[in-house]
Structures are given as structure tokens and as C-alpha cells.
Amino acid sequence: MHDYDGFWGGMHLIWWFIWIAFLIWVFLIPTQWGKRTRRDEPLDILKRRFARGEISKEEFEEQKKVLESNE
């Protein structure tokens, strides 16, 4: 019925290479998609600073009140 003399067969092979390359890129190449860094919330930063000993308990409580009053 349709005689394309193998032309479309070659295109079919090219598409297979494109799909295989795409799948390799998606699954084997490390990306930052899974490791998107979320923006740290101010309270999270404050808690980490307190945990590291950068600020005292009084400073933590005072700054926590300020942050919570702004929400």
C-alpha cells in the first residue's frame, strides 16, 4: 500500500535513539530536581543558630517572639 523505500524506517531508528538518550538523561544523570533547596524559614534558621550555640536562650525567645508577631 505505502512504499517508502525504508526512509521512514530510518526515522524510526532516530526516534529510538532520541528516546533512549532522553531516558538515560532522566534516570542516570544526577540532577538538582530531587534536591531542590527550599527556602529556609526564619524560625528554622533561628532554631539552628540556637542549637549551634550562636545565640543564648534569651536571645532565641526574644527573636522568636518578633518573628511570630510578624506572621
ZAROKE-525301 format. One line per 5 residues: number of its first residue (from 1); for each residue y, x, z of N, C-alpha, C. Coordinates in Angstrom, 2 decimals, padded with zeros to 5 digits. Atoms other than C-alpha are relative to their C-alpha. Last residue first. Layout:
N
NUM	Y/X/Z/Y/X/Z/Y/X/Z ~ ...;
***
This chain:
71
71	000.95/000.77/000.83/036.33/003.15/060.85/000.33/-001.42/-000.01 ~ -000.45/000.05/001.37/039.34/005.13/062.12/-000.92/-000.83/-000.91 ~ -001.16/000.89/000.06/038.65/004.35/065.77/000.53/-000.14/-001.42 ~ 000.47/001.38/-000.09/035.14/005.83/065.44/001.16/-000.99/-000.05 ~ 000.71/000.37/001.23/036.51/009.15/064.19/-000.43/-001.48/000.02;
66	-000.97/000.03/001.10/039.06/009.42/066.99/-000.68/-000.46/-001.29 ~ -000.82/001.20/-000.19/036.48/008.50/069.62/001.00/-000.16/-001.14 ~ 000.85/001.13/000.36/034.09/011.12/068.23/000.78/-001.31/000.14 ~ -000.02/000.11/001.46/036.85/013.72/068.35/-000.85/-001.17/-000.48 ~ -001.36/000.32/000.44/037.39/013.12/072.07/000.05/-000.21/-001.52;
61	-000.28/001.40/-000.35/033.67/012.99/072.87/001.37/-000.43/-000.51 ~ 000.86/000.87/000.79/032.98/016.23/070.97/000.34/-001.47/000.26 ~ -000.56/000.02/001.36/035.96/018.01/072.50/-000.80/-000.94/-000.90 ~ -001.26/000.74/-000.07/034.76/017.01/075.98/000.65/-000.11/-001.38 ~ 000.33/001.42/-000.09/031.21/018.12/075.20/001.26/-000.85/000.01;
56	000.52/000.43/-001.30/032.47/021.51/074.07/-000.30/-001.51/-000.04 ~ -000.96/000.80/-000.76/032.81/022.66/070.47/-000.66/-000.45/001.31 ~ -001.35/-000.34/000.47/031.13/025.41/068.46/001.08/-000.77/000.75 ~ -000.80/-000.54/-001.09/027.93/025.13/070.47/001.41/000.39/-000.40 ~ -000.08/-001.47/000.14/025.65/024.78/067.46/000.83/000.64/001.11;
51	001.35/-000.56/-000.19/024.70/021.25/068.55/000.01/001.52/-000.11 ~ 000.31/000.08/-001.43/028.37/020.31/068.94/-001.36/000.64/000.28 ~ -000.87/-000.98/-000.68/029.17/021.55/065.44/-000.28/000.01/001.50 ~ 000.54/-001.35/000.26/026.15/019.67/064.09/000.84/001.07/000.69 ~ 001.23/-000.17/-000.78/027.25/016.45/065.79/-000.60/001.39/-000.21;
46	-000.37/-000.16/-001.41/030.78/016.80/064.39/-001.23/000.23/000.88 ~ -000.56/-001.35/-000.11/029.44/017.32/060.88/000.35/000.29/001.45 ~ 001.12/-000.93/000.13/027.29/014.21/061.21/000.46/001.45/000.15 ~ 000.71/000.02/-001.28/030.29/012.26/062.52/-001.21/000.93/-000.03 ~ -000.72/-000.77/-001.02/032.36/013.33/059.51/-000.72/000.05/001.35;
41	-000.91/000.87/-000.74/029.71/012.04/057.10/000.69/000.84/001.08 ~ 000.21/000.11/-001.44/028.23/014.67/054.89/001.05/-000.91/000.62 ~ -001.19/-000.45/-000.72/028.50/013.96/051.18/-000.24/-000.23/001.49 ~ -000.87/001.11/-000.36/025.06/013.63/049.77/001.19/000.57/000.76 ~ -000.57/-000.16/-001.33/023.61/016.62/048.11/000.92/-001.19/000.27;
36	-001.42/000.31/-000.01/021.44/015.66/045.23/000.53/000.10/001.42 ~ -000.65/-000.67/-001.12/018.16/017.38/045.65/001.50/-000.28/000.01 ~ 000.66/000.38/-001.23/015.95/015.21/043.50/000.69/000.55/001.22 ~ 000.01/001.45/-000.14/018.33/015.44/040.58/-000.62/-000.44/001.30 ~ -000.72/000.39/-001.21/019.03/019.14/041.15/-000.03/-001.50/000.21;
31	-001.33/000.58/000.20/016.46/020.16/038.62/000.62/-000.31/001.35 ~ -000.64/000.48/-001.24/013.41/022.35/038.55/001.42/-000.49/-000.28 ~ -001.23/-000.75/-000.22/011.86/022.46/035.07/000.65/-000.52/001.28 ~ 000.25/-001.38/-000.39/008.26/021.27/035.14/001.26/000.81/000.28 ~ 000.94/-000.22/-001.10/008.33/017.49/035.14/-000.12/001.45/000.46;
26	-000.13/000.93/-001.13/011.39/016.44/033.14/-000.88/000.41/001.18 ~ -001.32/-000.14/-000.61/011.63/019.46/030.83/000.12/-000.88/001.25 ~ 000.00/-001.30/-000.69/007.90/019.47/030.15/001.32/000.18/000.73 ~ 000.82/000.14/-001.19/008.08/015.75/029.37/-000.09/001.30/000.79 ~ -000.72/000.83/-000.98/011.01/016.28/026.99/-000.81/-000.13/001.29;
21	-001.07/-000.83/-000.56/009.27/019.15/025.20/000.77/-000.77/001.07 ~ 000.64/-000.99/-000.87/006.15/016.99/024.78/001.05/000.89/000.65 ~ 000.46/000.66/-001.22/008.24/014.12/023.44/-000.65/000.97/000.97 ~ -001.18/000.40/-000.78/010.09/016.34/020.94/-000.42/-000.65/001.32 ~ -000.57/-001.20/-000.61/006.87/017.98/019.80/001.22/-000.32/000.86;
16	000.92/-000.42/-001.06/005.25/014.58/019.23/000.54/001.25/000.71 ~ -000.24/000.85/-001.16/008.37/013.46/017.33/-000.94/000.34/001.15 ~ -001.26/-000.45/-000.63/008.02/016.47/015.03/000.30/-000.83/001.23 ~ 000.30/-001.23/-000.72/004.38/015.56/014.34/001.25/000.54/000.72 ~ 000.77/000.41/-001.17/005.35/012.01/013.35/-000.32/001.22/000.87;
11	-000.98/000.51/-000.96/007.99/013.42/011.04/-000.69/-000.43/001.29 ~ -000.73/-001.15/-000.52/005.29/015.43/009.32/001.04/-000.41/001.02 ~ 000.93/-000.67/-000.90/003.12/012.34/008.94/000.64/001.22/000.62 ~ -000.15/000.62/-001.32/006.12/010.57/007.50/-000.98/000.59/000.99 ~ -001.33/-000.27/-000.55/006.22/013.02/004.60/000.14/-000.58/001.40;
6	000.02/-000.83/-001.20/002.44/012.97/004.03/001.37/000.27/000.62 ~ 000.39/-001.39/000.29/002.64/011.76/000.44/000.10/000.90/001.22 ~ -001.14/-000.85/-000.32/004.48/008.57/001.44/-000.31/001.48/-000.20 ~ 000.45/-001.38/000.20/002.09/006.15/-000.22/001.21/000.92/000.19 ~ -001.13/-000.92/-000.03/002.56/002.66/001.05/-000.54/001.41/-000.13;
1	-001.19/000.83/000.00/000.00/000.00/000.00/001.26/000.88/000.00;
***
